[in-house]
């Protein structure tokens, strides 16, 4: 079984205001550190995803609508 992708929301220092804030989206550690070198993970927001990069899904997410359905 492949290793899970671990995602967090990250504490960063806002470039405009200079205040610490939590990102509104989850990122892997590699992505977060490349964008925000001083980023710190928020342990409460930890999420594991399994599968390929294209088909990764949250552990406790609901399935989407059937592929042929119209909305």
N, CA, C and O of each residue as an XYZ file, in Angstrom:
284
protein
N       0.851     -1.184      0.000
C       0.000      0.000      0.000
C       0.893      1.243      0.000
O       1.844      1.321      0.777
N       0.591      2.213     -0.867
C       1.411      3.426     -0.924
C       1.276      4.254      0.359
O       0.284      4.167      1.083
N       2.289      5.039      0.604
C       2.269      5.924      1.774
C       1.156      6.964      1.604
O       0.921      7.440      0.493
N       0.471      7.319      2.696
C      -0.578      8.338      2.587
C       0.035      9.725      2.391
O       1.169      9.977      2.798
N      -0.710     10.595      1.778
C      -0.322     11.992      1.636
C      -0.854     12.706      2.872
O      -2.063     12.715      3.104
N       0.020     13.300      3.664
C      -0.381     13.983      4.894
C      -0.501     15.475      4.594
O       0.440     16.095      4.099
N      -1.659     16.040      4.899
C      -1.924     17.455      4.647
C      -2.291     18.157      5.950
O      -2.900     17.563      6.840
N      -1.917     19.413      6.046
C      -2.249     20.252      7.195
C      -2.668     21.628      6.691
O      -2.357     22.013      5.564
N      -3.378     22.359      7.543
C      -3.468     23.802      7.374
C      -2.238     24.329      8.103
O      -1.785     23.712      9.067
N      -1.690     25.458      7.661
C      -0.402     25.934      8.166
C      -0.510     27.326      8.774
O      -1.222     28.193      8.266
N       0.213     27.520      9.872
C       0.350     28.848     10.474
C       1.454     29.568      9.715
O       2.585     29.089      9.640
N       1.115     30.725      9.152
C       2.082     31.520      8.399
C       2.021     32.967      8.873
O       1.082     33.363      9.563
N       3.020     33.744      8.502
C       3.005     35.176      8.767
C       2.537     35.853      7.489
O       3.177     35.743      6.443
N       1.411     36.555      7.585
C       0.839     37.239      6.425
C       1.809     38.304      5.936
O       2.252     39.141      6.722
N       2.145     38.286      4.653
C       3.107     39.234      4.087
C       2.603     40.668      4.114
O       3.405     41.597      4.202
N       1.309     40.866      4.040
C       0.742     42.207      3.993
C       0.568     42.801      5.387
O       0.996     43.926      5.641
N      -0.062     42.045      6.293
C      -0.347     42.579      7.629
C       0.748     42.290      8.647
O       0.838     42.978      9.664
N       1.585     41.279      8.391
C       2.622     40.914      9.340
C       2.104     40.080     10.510
O       2.862     39.771     11.429
N       0.817     39.711     10.485
C       0.220     38.913     11.558
C       0.211     37.439     11.186
O       0.155     37.069     10.013
N       0.269     36.599     12.234
C       0.167     35.151     12.007
C      -1.269     34.797     11.691
O      -2.202     35.314     12.306
N      -1.436     33.910     10.728
C      -2.773     33.438     10.381
C      -2.684     31.992      9.916
O      -1.614     31.499      9.561
N      -3.823     31.330      9.928
C      -3.918     29.950      9.491
C      -4.363     29.938      8.028
O      -5.308     30.635      7.661
N      -3.686     29.149      7.196
C      -4.079     29.077      5.789
C      -5.505     28.530      5.692
O      -5.947     27.776      6.559
N      -6.208     28.906      4.652
C      -7.588     28.450      4.478
C      -7.652     27.117      3.746
O      -8.735     26.558      3.573
N      -6.521     26.608      3.321
C      -6.471     25.343      2.582
C      -5.360     24.465      3.154
O      -4.447     24.957      3.816
N      -5.448     23.176      2.895
C      -4.444     22.222      3.376
C      -3.370     22.015      2.310
O      -3.649     22.039      1.111
N      -2.136     21.813      2.775
C      -1.002     21.571      1.881
C      -0.103     20.512      2.493
O      -0.109     20.293      3.704
N       0.664     19.864      1.640
C       1.687     18.951      2.128
C       2.836     19.782      2.699
O       2.910     20.989      2.469
N       3.716     19.140      3.433
C       4.841     19.867      4.023
C       5.759     20.435      2.939
O       6.257     21.553      3.070
N       5.979     19.681      1.887
C       6.850     20.140      0.799
C       6.295     21.425      0.180
O       7.039     22.384     -0.024
N       4.997     21.449     -0.119
C       4.379     22.638     -0.714
C       4.398     23.825      0.241
O       4.713     24.946     -0.157
N       4.061     23.575      1.495
C       3.998     24.660      2.480
C       5.368     25.296      2.682
O       5.489     26.521      2.699
N       6.398     24.471      2.833
C       7.747     25.006      3.084
C       8.298     25.744      1.853
O       9.074     26.689      2.000
N       7.905     25.321      0.649
C       8.380     26.019     -0.543
C       7.711     27.386     -0.700
O       8.318     28.318     -1.228
N       6.474     27.505     -0.249
C       5.754     28.782     -0.345
C       6.003     29.681      0.845
O       6.136     30.895      0.694
N       6.069     29.092      2.036
C       6.204     29.848      3.283
C       7.306     29.200      4.130
O       7.012     28.274      4.887
N       8.538     29.644      4.032
C       9.642     28.997      4.735
C       9.463     28.902      6.259
O       9.991     27.979      6.879
N       8.739     29.829      6.861
C       8.555     29.812      8.317
C       7.239     29.151      8.743
O       6.816     29.306      9.889
N       6.587     28.415      7.830
C       5.289     27.798      8.115
C       5.386     26.738      9.205
O       6.375     26.011      9.302
N       4.327     26.667     10.033
C       4.229     25.651     11.077
C       2.891     24.933     10.920
O       1.864     25.595     10.776
N       2.872     23.589     10.944
C       1.617     22.863     10.762
C       0.676     23.015     11.953
O       1.124     23.156     13.091
N      -0.617     22.987     11.687
C      -1.638     22.983     12.734
C      -2.062     21.527     12.931
O      -2.793     20.986     12.102
N      -1.611     20.878     14.026
C      -1.885     19.446     14.215
C      -3.373     19.078     14.193
O      -3.724     17.972     13.783
N      -4.235     19.973     14.622
C      -5.669     19.686     14.653
C      -6.268     19.550     13.250
O      -7.348     18.981     13.095
N      -5.584     20.063     12.235
C      -6.123     20.036     10.871
C      -5.564     18.881     10.045
O      -5.789     18.838      8.835
N      -4.845     17.950     10.658
C      -4.191     16.859      9.929
C      -5.209     16.037      9.134
O      -6.275     15.691      9.643
N      -4.865     15.729      7.883
C      -5.715     14.922      7.014
C      -4.826     13.971      6.221
O      -3.771     14.367      5.726
N      -5.250     12.728      6.102
C      -4.520     11.732      5.314
C      -5.304     11.431      4.053
O      -6.524     11.268      4.091
N      -4.597     11.359      2.936
C      -5.227     10.972      1.676
C      -4.472      9.800      1.090
O      -3.249      9.711      1.198
N      -5.214      8.905      0.469
C      -4.641      7.701     -0.120
C      -4.955      7.672     -1.599
O      -5.951      8.242     -2.041
N      -4.108      7.010     -2.361
C      -4.343      6.858     -3.794
C      -3.353      7.659     -4.600
O      -2.356      8.154     -4.074
N      -3.636      7.782     -5.882
C      -2.757      8.538     -6.761
C      -3.026     10.019     -6.598
O      -4.037     10.411     -6.015
N      -2.131     10.840     -7.106
C      -2.298     12.292     -6.997
C      -3.602     12.742     -7.658
O      -4.259     13.659     -7.167
N      -3.980     12.100     -8.772
C      -5.199     12.480     -9.474
C      -6.447     11.982     -8.767
O      -7.490     12.634     -8.815
N      -6.350     10.832     -8.110
C      -7.531     10.230     -7.500
C      -7.507     10.224     -5.991
O      -8.256      9.464     -5.375
N      -6.679     11.038     -5.373
C      -6.602     11.052     -3.911
C      -7.915     11.543     -3.326
O      -8.537     12.470     -3.845
N      -8.321     10.909     -2.244
C      -9.557     11.327     -1.590
C      -9.343     11.352     -0.089
O      -8.509     10.617      0.440
N     -10.088     12.190      0.590
C      -9.991     12.282      2.043
C     -10.471     10.979      2.658
O     -11.338     10.306      2.101
N      -9.917     10.627      3.792
C     -10.257      9.378      4.455
C     -11.742      9.312      4.774
O     -12.367      8.268      4.586
N     -12.306     10.392      5.245
C     -13.706     10.375      5.652
C     -14.572     11.287      4.773
O     -15.480     11.952      5.271
N     -14.290     11.317      3.472
C     -15.097     12.140      2.578
C     -16.203     11.306      1.945
O     -16.104     10.081      1.859
N     -17.231     11.971      1.515
C     -18.338     11.299      0.829
C     -17.996     11.136     -0.641
O     -17.258     11.950     -1.195
N     -18.515     10.104     -1.278
C     -18.266      9.967     -2.714
C     -19.022     11.050     -3.485
O     -20.060     11.535     -3.034
N     -18.502     11.414     -4.625
C     -19.158     12.420     -5.468
C     -20.333     11.813     -6.211
O     -20.624     10.627     -6.056
N     -21.016     12.627     -7.025
C     -22.146     12.107     -7.795
C     -21.660     11.124     -8.852
O     -20.499     11.188     -9.255
N     -22.509     10.225     -9.306
C     -22.118      9.297    -10.370
C     -21.616     10.049    -11.591
O     -22.078     11.159    -11.858
N     -20.695      9.481    -12.327
C     -20.030     10.207    -13.424
C     -20.966     10.630    -14.543
O     -20.627     11.561    -15.273
N     -22.112     10.010    -14.722
C     -23.021     10.395    -15.806
C     -24.156     11.309    -15.371
O     -25.013     11.648    -16.187
N     -24.183     11.717    -14.103
C     -25.336     12.493    -13.604
C     -25.259     13.961    -14.014
O     -24.175     14.513    -14.204
N     -26.418     14.571    -14.145
C     -26.537     15.978    -14.469
C     -26.948     16.729    -13.210
O     -27.740     16.212    -12.421
N     -26.435     17.922    -13.007
C     -26.814     18.724    -11.829
C     -27.641     19.882    -12.227
O     -28.052     20.669    -11.375
